[in-house]
Amino acid sequence: MNAKGELVDLKFHTQSYRDMAPTELAGAILDVVRKAREQMAKRVAELYQPFAPQGIDMDELMKGTFRAGDLFRDLGIDPPPTK
């Protein structure tokens, strides 16, 4: 995985995948890709966290769960209205 969460390489270290049913192999690949993407996102968040302004959680920001309104409220400011 690269920093954008894109799969850039896939290696099979054994030939055991040849004996797997297609759905089993597909599920195993999807699981590995999901785990690799999560690990890379965590690494990127950890690397960028020291550069983020106080109150910004890079992990939340990267997951899309960061709520800017909460940051304004923590500063005692009314958040700007949303559309």
Beta strands, then each sheet from edge to edge (+ up, - down):
end
